[in-house]
Amino acid sequence: MHVYSRGDRLGNNKIVRISGLHFVPQLDVLDLHGNEIEVIENLGALRQLRVLNLAGNRITEVKHMHGLSSLSELNLRRNAIAAVSIR
């Protein structure tokens, strides 16, 4: 997955894995709606991320969200979430 600098809309691209984000730590908006992502991962380097849209994926568990101190908007609609881990 290739991600650009400030904000990206990568919805409906059949993306299955979140990766490559350590190259863009300044990213503040990431829109990955309507893909095939099952696991929330590889977001730790995104200290400036304010908006994360993961709606309409295949996510069943919310975890690996630590370190996203600037996050103010999170969209997880249309996922089959069964568990949330706050740690």
SVG drawing of the C-alpha trace seen along z (x, -y; Angstrom):
<svg xmlns="http://www.w3.org/2000/svg" viewBox="-22 -17 32 28">
<polyline fill="none" stroke="black" stroke-width="0.4" points="0.0,0.0 1.4,-3.4 0.5,-6.3 1.0,-10.0 1.9,-12.7 -0.9,-14.7 -4.1,-12.7 -5.2,-9.9 -8.4,-8.4 -7.7,-4.8 -11.3,-3.5 -12.6,-0.6 -9.2,0.6 -9.4,4.2 -6.5,3.4 -6.1,6.4 -3.3,5.1 -2.3,1.7 1.4,1.3 4.1,-1.2 2.9,-4.0 6.2,-4.4 7.3,-6.4 4.7,-9.1 4.6,-9.9 3.1,-13.3 -0.1,-11.7 -3.1,-13.3 -6.1,-11.8 -6.3,-8.1 -9.4,-6.9 -9.3,-3.1 -13.1,-2.5 -14.6,0.3 -11.5,2.5 -10.8,6.0 -8.7,5.2 -9.1,7.7 -6.6,6.4 -5.8,2.9 -2.0,2.8 1.1,0.7 -0.4,-2.6 2.1,-3.3 4.2,-5.8 1.3,-8.0 1.5,-10.4 -0.3,-13.2 -3.2,-11.1 -6.4,-12.9 -9.0,-11.0 -9.0,-7.3 -11.8,-5.8 -11.9,-2.0 -15.6,-1.6 -16.8,1.3 -13.9,3.6 -13.6,7.1 -12.4,6.0 -13.7,8.1 -11.4,6.8 -10.3,3.3 -6.8,3.3 -3.3,1.9 -4.6,-1.6 -2.1,-2.8 0.1,-5.7 -2.6,-7.5 -2.7,-10.5 -3.9,-13.0 -6.8,-10.8 -10.1,-12.7 -12.3,-10.8 -12.5,-7.1 -15.1,-5.4 -15.5,-1.6 -19.1,-1.3 -20.0,1.7 -17.5,4.0 -18.3,7.2 -16.6,6.0 -16.9,8.5 -14.1,7.3 -12.4,4.1 -9.0,4.1 -8.0,0.8 -4.5,1.8"/>
</svg>
